[in-house]
Structure formats: structure tokens, C-alpha cells
Amino acid sequence: ALLLLAALAAIVGLAVALGLPPWAPVNRLCVASSNRTGFLCNDRATCIPASQVCDGTPNCRNGEDELEKLCGDLPYSLPSYLVFRCGNPAYWVYADQRCNGMNDCGDCSDEMGSAAACPPCGPAWWSCSPVHYEYCACVPRTLCRDGVQHCVSWSDELLC
């Protein structure tokens, strides 16, 4: 038993000496800024937004967010919690792009419907049927009363 304990201590010591994390989290799901779905780095402290994984720029200190194992066959190589499947099964977006107010899927399935399960428009948004397909059910309040029609009903210019 003492020999087994010594061997285990030697393995952990070697891993630390080589700079390998002594413990790699099995589940890297975390909550990034603005309550967005995130990816937990090996340091177990840094949580990056899902959309920064496999974006070509290492955001984790050791670059584990850009590893071939994770990024080799997008979206299939990603953990499922980082992926949101659009209404059209040929398309997907990162999970933190769901309910962000923008039509990332192209069919509004990431902003509307039961799969997206988005809350109603927040205080920074105006609820309407947008003229432009960039938005789905809400337009930013910053576009209200700017002299440009963003809602079919013109409510962004008359009521907002």
C-alpha cells in the first residue's frame, strides 16, 4: 500500500513538474460574462464565452480552447452544451448566441420558438415585428425614434 501511494505521488509530481494540470475537468460548462454559456479553461478559473472556442485565437492560457481534438470536426467535436442547433438542421450556432437578440441562425430559431426558450424582450429591447431580418421579435431600443423604420407597425418611431 505504501509503494502504491509513493507511485501515485510520483505521477502527480511529474505531471505538475511538466506543467500538466493535475486535474482536468470532465465538464467544462461554466457561466461566462453576461450570464452566457461558457467553456472552463484548464486553470479552473477562466470561463470564456462559448463562441470564443475554436475561433482561431487561444483564449485560455494554455490554448486548450483551440485544440484539434475540440475543433477538428465542428460542430461534432464540440461538447453538446456549446452548440445550439438551428431550425434548419444544416446550421448551428454557439450556445451563447442563443437569445442574444440577433438572428444568428438565419431563420430566427435561435431567438424564437420552444427550442430557443428565450425570455421576452428585455429592457434594452422593443418588442415588434422587425422590418429587417437581422432581428426576430425585438429591436434594440437604441434604434427607437431614430427616424428609420425598424418595425412593421412603425412602433419604434411612434411609441417606443
Secondary structure, DSSP 4 states (H G I P E B T S, - for coil): -HHHHHHHHHHHHHHHHTT--S---S--EEEEGGGEEEEE-TTSS-EEEGGGTTSSS--STT-GGG-HHHHTTTTTTS-GGGEEE-SSTT-EEEGGGTTSSS-SSSSSTTTSSTTT-PPSP-TTEEES-BSSTT-SSEEEGGGTTSSS--BTTSHHHHT-
